[in-house]
Amino acid sequence: MAMNEKYQPDLTASPVMYCRRCRIPMEAGETYFEYLDHGFHTKLLRCPKCGEVYIPEELANGKMAEVEQNLEDK
């Protein structure tokens, strides 16, 4: 995935995820990430009450790690 491509997980295929704080189901919602003055928006599961975000492993170890490395190399 190129750095300028938007990550879009398949949120319909995921099992129901619950917020660990509020114990209520998380819902898909737009989330903003920023690192070293660069940011991107993506739709992820988040708690409708407290806003906690669930970051899938493939995003954390894939796209986010790639973007961090590219920004740090500049």
Wavefront OBJ file of the C-alpha trace (Angstrom):
o trace
v 0.000 0.000 0.000
v 1.443 3.344 -1.022
v 1.817 6.100 1.563
v -0.895 8.210 -0.082
v -3.431 5.350 -0.240
v -6.196 5.450 2.349
v -6.458 2.397 4.614
v -10.018 1.068 4.669
v -10.559 -2.006 6.840
v -13.572 -4.220 6.185
v -15.536 -3.329 9.316
v -18.509 -5.492 8.300
v -16.464 -8.711 8.499
v -15.215 -8.007 12.026
v -16.821 -9.556 15.072
v -18.536 -7.138 17.439
v -15.857 -5.301 19.391
v -16.578 -3.830 22.819
v -14.934 -0.832 24.451
v -12.798 -2.070 27.344
v -13.713 1.008 29.417
v -17.424 1.420 28.753
v -18.326 -2.198 27.912
v -20.503 -1.102 24.985
v -20.210 -2.064 21.289
v -17.836 0.041 19.223
v -19.100 1.691 16.049
v -17.392 2.613 12.775
v -16.359 6.241 12.754
v -13.909 8.614 11.095
v -10.619 8.817 13.004
v -7.704 11.209 12.527
v -4.087 10.165 13.077
v -1.131 12.539 13.224
v 2.595 11.830 13.371
v 5.459 14.311 12.901
v 3.074 17.004 11.616
v 1.530 14.695 8.989
v -1.914 13.182 9.343
v -4.553 11.067 7.707
v -8.190 10.152 8.253
v -9.551 6.629 8.190
v -12.685 4.857 9.342
v -12.098 2.618 12.374
v -14.108 1.153 15.213
v -14.479 3.582 18.097
v -16.497 3.841 21.285
v -19.484 6.154 20.858
v -19.260 7.119 24.534
v -15.568 7.724 25.350
v -14.044 7.778 21.844
v -11.496 4.992 22.398
v -10.329 3.616 19.029
v -9.636 0.006 18.070
v -6.580 -0.186 15.782
v -6.375 -3.509 13.911
v -3.000 -5.251 13.961
v -2.611 -5.037 10.171
v -2.974 -1.244 10.345
v -0.564 -0.843 13.268
v 2.098 -3.148 11.812
v 1.467 -2.253 8.181
v 0.339 1.165 7.017
v 1.082 3.057 10.257
v 4.566 1.544 10.590
v 5.281 2.329 6.925
v 4.169 5.952 7.273
v 6.189 6.405 10.485
v 9.313 4.989 8.849
v 8.906 7.145 5.730
v 8.451 10.304 7.819
v 11.389 9.527 10.078
v 13.626 8.914 7.044
v 12.958 12.430 5.710
l 1 2 3 4 5 6 7 8 9 10 11 12 13 14 15 16 17 18 19 20 21 22 23 24 25 26 27 28 29 30 31 32 33 34 35 36 37 38 39 40 41 42 43 44 45 46 47 48 49 50 51 52 53 54 55 56 57 58 59 60 61 62 63 64 65 66 67 68 69 70 71 72 73 74
